[in-house]
Amino acid sequence: LTSDMSDEVKSAALSWCLRRGMSVPLLAESGQLEAFLAALPLQPSGLQAFVLRRRVEAVERGPARPTATTHSAVKQEEPAQATPPL
């Protein structure tokens, strides 16, 4: 969750999770996200808090599933043409 954040944020996040025996999936399911964010040295309404909320929400939703839109955006390979025998 915090891989691209400051060492101070990473350390506080790890400490909070270890004290509670909390993993990212458990954090997503537990409803303790706001308590987690409040324990971190960041602005509650700032960009880093927003990013962390989105990352936890993504874990809560589970892996992304392809939709019709994502499938249609993928270029389809044309089948190879058989070469006529000589």
C-alpha atoms as a printed R data frame, in Angstrom:
   type eleno elety resid chain resno       x       y       z
1  ATOM     1    CA   LEU     A     1   0.000   0.000   0.000
2  ATOM     2    CA   THR     A     2   2.713   2.436   0.929
3  ATOM     3    CA   SER     A     3   5.581   1.354  -1.329
4  ATOM     4    CA   ASP     A     4   5.926   4.769  -2.996
5  ATOM     5    CA   MET     A     5   5.484   6.822   0.179
6  ATOM     6    CA   SER     A     6   7.982   8.217   2.669
7  ATOM     7    CA   ASP     A     7   9.822   5.948   5.088
8  ATOM     8    CA   GLU     A     8   7.965   7.666   7.939
9  ATOM     9    CA   VAL     A     9   4.572   6.721   6.462
10 ATOM    10    CA   LYS     A    10   5.747   3.182   5.687
11 ATOM    11    CA   SER     A    11   7.044   2.698   9.219
12 ATOM    12    CA   ALA     A    12   3.869   4.045  10.842
13 ATOM    13    CA   ALA     A    13   1.671   1.891   8.596
14 ATOM    14    CA   LEU     A    14   3.680  -1.249   9.325
15 ATOM    15    CA   SER     A    15   3.711  -0.555  13.053
16 ATOM    16    CA   TRP     A    16  -0.068   0.018  13.141
17 ATOM    17    CA   CYS     A    17  -0.756  -3.190  11.226
18 ATOM    18    CA   LEU     A    18   1.645  -5.300  13.315
19 ATOM    19    CA   ARG     A    19   0.172  -4.073  16.615
20 ATOM    20    CA   ARG     A    20  -3.272  -5.169  15.437
21 ATOM    21    CA   GLY     A    21  -2.281  -8.301  13.521
22 ATOM    22    CA   MET     A    22  -3.780  -6.652  10.470
23 ATOM    23    CA   SER     A    23  -3.056  -7.435   6.825
24 ATOM    24    CA   VAL     A    24  -4.205  -5.362   3.861
25 ATOM    25    CA   PRO     A    25  -7.187  -7.652   3.095
26 ATOM    26    CA   LEU     A    26  -8.201  -7.561   6.774
27 ATOM    27    CA   LEU     A    27  -7.857  -3.795   6.811
28 ATOM    28    CA   ALA     A    28 -10.142  -3.605   3.794
29 ATOM    29    CA   GLU     A    29 -12.758  -5.820   5.451
30 ATOM    30    CA   SER     A    30 -12.484  -4.488   9.010
31 ATOM    31    CA   GLY     A    31 -13.854  -1.002   8.521
32 ATOM    32    CA   GLN     A    32 -10.792   0.439  10.283
33 ATOM    33    CA   LEU     A    33  -9.426   2.360   7.324
34 ATOM    34    CA   GLU     A    34 -10.045   5.790   8.865
35 ATOM    35    CA   ALA     A    35  -8.352   4.731  12.130
36 ATOM    36    CA   PHE     A    36  -5.423   3.438  10.076
37 ATOM    37    CA   LEU     A    37  -5.138   6.714   8.146
38 ATOM    38    CA   ALA     A    38  -5.410   8.768  11.352
39 ATOM    39    CA   ALA     A    39  -2.385   6.912  12.749
40 ATOM    40    CA   LEU     A    40  -0.222   7.887   9.778
41 ATOM    41    CA   PRO     A    41   1.782  11.112   9.493
42 ATOM    42    CA   LEU     A    42  -0.201  12.542   6.589
43 ATOM    43    CA   GLN     A    43  -3.041  14.954   5.955
44 ATOM    44    CA   PRO     A    44  -6.406  13.141   6.248
45 ATOM    45    CA   SER     A    45  -7.765  14.973   3.208
46 ATOM    46    CA   GLY     A    46  -4.470  15.005   1.308
47 ATOM    47    CA   LEU     A    47  -3.340  13.184  -1.790
48 ATOM    48    CA   GLN     A    48  -1.553  10.349   0.035
49 ATOM    49    CA   ALA     A    49  -4.644   9.604   2.145
50 ATOM    50    CA   PHE     A    50  -6.750   9.620  -1.031
51 ATOM    51    CA   VAL     A    51  -4.328   7.224  -2.735
52 ATOM    52    CA   LEU     A    52  -4.348   4.865   0.271
53 ATOM    53    CA   ARG     A    53  -8.170   4.894   0.389
54 ATOM    54    CA   ARG     A    54  -8.312   3.984  -3.312
55 ATOM    55    CA   ARG     A    55  -5.752   1.195  -2.882
56 ATOM    56    CA   VAL     A    56  -7.649  -0.331   0.045
57 ATOM    57    CA   GLU     A    57 -10.927  -0.036  -1.892
58 ATOM    58    CA   ALA     A    58  -9.282  -1.866  -4.806
59 ATOM    59    CA   VAL     A    59  -8.275  -4.706  -2.466
60 ATOM    60    CA   GLU     A    60 -11.821  -4.762  -1.105
61 ATOM    61    CA   ARG     A    61 -13.267  -5.072  -4.623
62 ATOM    62    CA   GLY     A    62 -10.869  -7.847  -5.542
63 ATOM    63    CA   PRO     A    63  -9.001  -8.388  -8.788
64 ATOM    64    CA   ALA     A    64 -10.192  -6.400 -11.753
65 ATOM    65    CA   ARG     A    65 -12.333  -8.394 -14.101
66 ATOM    66    CA   PRO     A    66 -12.264  -7.675 -17.822
67 ATOM    67    CA   THR     A    67 -15.306  -5.852 -19.120
68 ATOM    68    CA   ALA     A    68 -16.707  -5.512 -22.614
69 ATOM    69    CA   THR     A    69 -14.962  -2.147 -22.824
70 ATOM    70    CA   THR     A    70 -11.545  -3.528 -21.911
71 ATOM    71    CA   HIS     A    71 -11.967  -6.441 -24.301
72 ATOM    72    CA   SER     A    72 -12.959  -4.196 -27.178
73 ATOM    73    CA   ALA     A    73  -9.944  -1.975 -26.511
74 ATOM    74    CA   VAL     A    74  -7.574  -4.896 -27.029
75 ATOM    75    CA   LYS     A    75  -6.490  -5.239 -30.622
76 ATOM    76    CA   GLN     A    76  -7.551  -8.588 -31.959
77 ATOM    77    CA   GLU     A    77  -4.925 -10.536 -33.845
78 ATOM    78    CA   GLU     A    78  -5.994 -11.650 -37.265
79 ATOM    79    CA   PRO     A    79  -5.713 -15.400 -37.848
80 ATOM    80    CA   ALA     A    80  -2.671 -16.460 -39.817
81 ATOM    81    CA   GLN     A    81  -3.415 -17.125 -43.455
82 ATOM    82    CA   ALA     A    82  -2.650 -20.640 -44.584
83 ATOM    83    CA   THR     A    83  -0.114 -20.694 -47.372
84 ATOM    84    CA   PRO     A    84  -1.191 -22.728 -50.376
85 ATOM    85    CA   PRO     A    85   0.862 -25.877 -51.018
86 ATOM    86    CA   LEU     A    86   3.426 -25.581 -53.826
